[in-house]
Amino acid sequence: MGQILAVDYGTHRVGVAVSDPEARYALPLETLEVPARARAAAVAQLAIDRGADTVVVGRPVRAQGEDSHLWPEIQKFAEKLRARGLTVVFEDEAFTSSEAQSQLGRRASGAQGSPIDAVAASLILKQYLEHRAKGA
């Protein structure tokens, strides 16, 4: 089994996390600050570098159960990853950014290069790995 990447897709940055080689643990990797048009290529390159063939992408759902305004952009991003031969799965990302901010403290919020997005991606990946382990 190989590593799995996870992505917390945002309007300005993309947080990326990676699993261990046995896909048991989720670890923050980095926060990418690249234009939207270059994001899929950057994430695909990280997947290639890590030998990952699966990317878990956070799906933002509002409290009312409807998709957020970013959903169409995220779907296009996912299609670009699939076109590069990667398997893409979606995982609910509800409250992951606020949980990441809580874990890191308020000082890290909004700071350029802050690890919040990567930690949020690791929480998305952790949730995915837990669901997968339970057979959900």
C-alpha positions as CSV (number, residue, x, y, z in Angstrom):
1,M,0.0,0.0,0.0
2,G,1.3,3.5,-0.8
3,Q,0.9,6.9,0.6
4,I,-2.3,8.9,0.2
5,L,-2.5,12.6,-0.2
6,A,-5.2,14.9,1.0
7,V,-6.1,18.4,0.0
8,D,-7.9,21.2,1.8
9,Y,-8.7,23.5,-1.2
10,G,-9.1,27.1,-0.4
11,T,-9.6,30.4,-2.2
12,H,-6.0,31.4,-1.7
13,R,-4.1,28.4,-0.6
14,V,-4.2,24.6,-0.8
15,G,-3.2,22.6,2.3
16,V,-1.7,19.2,1.6
17,A,-1.3,16.2,3.9
18,V,0.1,12.8,3.4
19,S,-0.3,9.4,5.0
20,D,2.4,7.1,6.2
21,P,3.3,4.3,3.7
22,E,0.9,1.9,5.4
23,A,-1.9,4.5,5.2
24,R,-2.6,4.5,8.9
25,Y,-1.6,8.0,10.0
26,A,-2.2,11.5,8.5
27,L,0.6,14.1,8.6
28,P,0.5,17.7,7.5
29,L,2.8,18.1,4.5
30,E,2.8,21.7,3.2
31,T,0.7,24.7,2.2
32,L,0.8,25.5,-1.5
33,E,0.4,29.1,-2.5
34,V,0.0,28.8,-6.3
35,P,-2.5,30.2,-8.7
36,A,-5.7,28.1,-9.1
37,R,-4.7,27.1,-12.7
38,A,-1.4,25.5,-11.4
39,R,-2.8,23.8,-8.3
40,A,-3.7,20.4,-9.9
41,A,-0.2,20.2,-11.5
42,A,1.4,21.0,-8.2
43,V,-0.6,18.4,-6.2
44,A,-0.1,15.8,-9.0
45,Q,3.7,16.3,-8.7
46,L,3.5,15.8,-5.0
47,A,1.6,12.6,-5.5
48,I,4.2,11.4,-8.1
49,D,7.0,12.3,-5.7
50,R,5.4,10.3,-2.9
51,G,4.2,7.4,-5.0
52,A,0.6,8.2,-4.2
53,D,-2.2,7.3,-6.6
54,T,-5.1,8.5,-4.5
55,V,-5.9,12.1,-3.5
56,V,-8.6,12.8,-0.9
57,V,-10.2,16.2,-1.5
58,G,-12.1,18.0,1.1
59,R,-15.7,18.6,0.2
60,P,-17.0,21.8,1.7
61,V,-20.7,21.4,2.8
62,R,-22.6,24.2,4.5
63,A,-24.4,23.6,7.8
64,Q,-27.7,23.5,5.8
65,G,-26.3,20.5,3.8
66,E,-25.7,22.4,0.6
67,D,-22.4,22.7,-1.3
68,S,-20.3,25.8,-0.7
69,H,-19.6,28.3,-3.4
70,L,-16.2,26.7,-4.0
71,W,-17.7,23.3,-5.0
72,P,-17.7,23.9,-8.8
73,E,-14.0,25.0,-8.6
74,I,-13.1,22.0,-6.5
75,Q,-14.9,19.6,-9.0
76,K,-12.8,21.1,-11.8
77,F,-9.6,20.7,-9.7
78,A,-10.6,17.0,-9.1
79,E,-11.2,16.4,-12.8
80,K,-7.7,17.8,-13.6
81,L,-6.2,15.4,-11.0
82,R,-8.1,12.5,-12.6
83,A,-6.9,13.5,-16.0
84,R,-3.4,13.0,-14.6
85,G,-4.2,9.4,-13.7
86,L,-4.9,9.9,-10.0
87,T,-7.9,8.5,-8.1
88,V,-9.8,11.2,-6.4
89,V,-12.2,10.7,-3.5
90,F,-14.1,13.3,-1.6
91,E,-14.3,13.6,2.2
92,D,-16.5,16.0,4.2
93,E,-14.3,18.8,5.5
94,A,-16.8,20.3,7.9
95,F,-15.0,22.1,10.7
96,T,-11.5,21.0,9.8
97,S,-10.2,24.5,9.3
98,S,-11.6,25.7,12.6
99,E,-10.2,22.6,14.3
100,A,-6.8,23.2,12.8
101,Q,-6.9,26.8,13.9
102,S,-7.8,25.6,17.4
103,Q,-4.9,23.1,17.5
104,L,-2.4,25.7,16.3
105,G,-3.7,28.7,18.2
106,R,-5.1,32.0,17.0
107,R,-1.8,33.6,16.1
108,A,-1.3,31.2,13.2
109,S,-4.6,32.2,11.5
110,G,-4.4,33.9,8.2
111,A,-0.6,34.2,8.3
112,Q,1.1,33.7,5.0
113,G,2.7,30.3,5.0
114,S,0.9,29.3,8.1
115,P,0.4,25.6,8.6
116,I,-3.4,25.8,9.2
117,D,-4.3,24.6,5.7
118,A,-1.9,21.6,5.9
119,V,-3.2,20.7,9.3
120,A,-6.8,20.9,8.0
121,A,-5.8,18.6,5.2
122,S,-4.4,16.2,7.7
123,L,-7.7,16.2,9.6
124,I,-9.5,15.5,6.3
125,L,-7.1,12.6,5.6
126,K,-7.4,11.3,9.2
127,Q,-11.2,11.2,8.9
128,Y,-10.9,9.4,5.5
129,L,-8.5,6.8,6.9
130,E,-10.8,6.2,9.9
131,H,-13.8,5.7,7.6
132,R,-11.9,3.4,5.4
133,A,-10.7,1.3,8.3
134,K,-14.3,0.9,9.5
135,G,-15.3,-0.1,6.0
136,A,-17.5,2.9,5.5
